[in-house]
């Protein structure tokens, strides 16, 4: 009853869970869904921080499955989660990042019945914007089927529109509580220790192979949220034409290579964005309204520049409140290609421009 447990889906979740283990000084387990490729180095780090690591089936490699195979997988995954729940011990606290998933609500409800306090943790940028949860066709199918399967197990799904508003959550952890969205202000907010966050990044990533310097890194949204992929293709070709050392970072759950420019080098998509920023110096990071900008604000110690292209690209990730948060923390927002390259030129002129 003295142990705590984390329910995670992404590399960012893992980093925050490790921080909270240190911050709370508690023995902990972790439940990790395989929504991205979990590498050997990640598993080694998990075993340092957590007494037990439970890996459950997730969404990795689901993109090209037929409707029938996807349906079978949803049913199988649900059966595994429901069977797994009965093996859980009694926890003092359970920390959940994505509380809108039925499977996570089910596990939290089970833990609550055994005496656990349920605690929400930020999912990233979703805690600092006004965008409500949206579901693509695949997610709608999963939700519909899961509602039936978990209802048969005695759990009725609580449909929420904002991460962190699940009714069983007692309080909430965030890196930047000053900027938390209004729906979460109703809860008790505790700040994640930013000094410990940086320490965790140092211990996890100081040995990583890439030490990016005087470079441009483009962080891509997941393809499901990008309306105009040709915009990204053109922008990256233009960057590669004008500058040296242009890198590309796909979303951790991406399984479609929609940028067909062979000259651009890819960074490991399974690594967290902060992992890349932490080991970078005097570089430029370009993305939409990405979680990486929020974490970058905290760990930017090496004269890096952050540029959001949200005013230039068609996307389902537009949000004025998050834009204000990022602008107040020195993230730049060009309105067109000319202003984008003007910003890049001012930073890169001394070390980048191709002759």
Steps between C-alpha positions, in 0.01 A plus 500: 500500500808724524589470131390729216434421134519696174292436185700627201485514121787718372870581558389833655280311745793278595725799571237664721430172680870466583503856636198430719658183637792716615275786612269282710776266621268200461556148371319473169375277220426611145236384251620592151291458187696415188387807305856545371797269449648441846875462455746306715655816647153620605429167672831521685417848629152388602646219709712752691201710609218245528478177696262344246458594133174378345486541121152474350406496130459843344458672166843439351476376139121529481490748213467261204282234658171408337181587685446133585852450640476826694172388652653168605797683653273736697310203642822313583661808660191561712502141620869531598445825695196363684686180592805704604293717737422202724874449562560853623597546862356773721676830426517812713476721192449448126623768258328520162598713198231413243182475704265500200590145400238253625770248593671756725173604662429132561839445667462819708153398609630156601790657694264749666281218627812349660579826681722693256492877451484586129729781385509665158824602328534728200506333160706783352357795306142374556519640855573851371257548211128538436476214252259223595567132439425395143483144370585377152312208345731245655461653845122523464486129416723413795287711737173349376622140533672562833185659644315174439782273621567690822126546564472121496770500769298741709664832410309787335726737305521861610521707182725802557602780262816617682798300625515493878128548570414136581283516813715257703805729480565668836777736393731573209872538427637740236837641397361851444199546732497877436376434146265209570172501303188624677330158524789372712515804726208351689727223629785526748810556287846392616810601306732234366848579630677659202847457654439128540363496145830635369693255720301211353577617149869520588506151645294353216641671196849635563648191335288519183691495173373821345639831621319734264670834448437782251214302344133517410260236633143477368254328734206350311147461636335163462377459141139463618499867606671640190267621224767615254801269495639669188555815708745313721669339201555837330619668820753224571631503142540880522683468833728228365575709190600805705665350807722211603418257782122475474347218706151353510324355804177302448238467770566195727178329382549579131523205263470683167804666342319785323811711434670364190817706508794265528758764585348579839632290785252346742542501876375203699123546515469291817701752701330785684539848356660627819764230460606665174482857631696418813807394303473781244683831486440818303239328283156574358191291574197531272157349564131570542348534850712220635555371853870526421478881512359494852771267628756688295418817695612327819817336373625754244844569644701500180384803299249310287219669304137377478274578204133400473348483152141477627406825321629358172365145490151352480458273799252383760740625767425874484452663839529867592550444873794262452642744247496777764669268750778422255539861384541612861791256519684630192370251241479682166197477265571588135196563280650393166812351341674836473467572869599141585824521305567848635495356853710201401749719314551728799592199712684293243687759297835446667508121484249367251425672175611295203715687258 
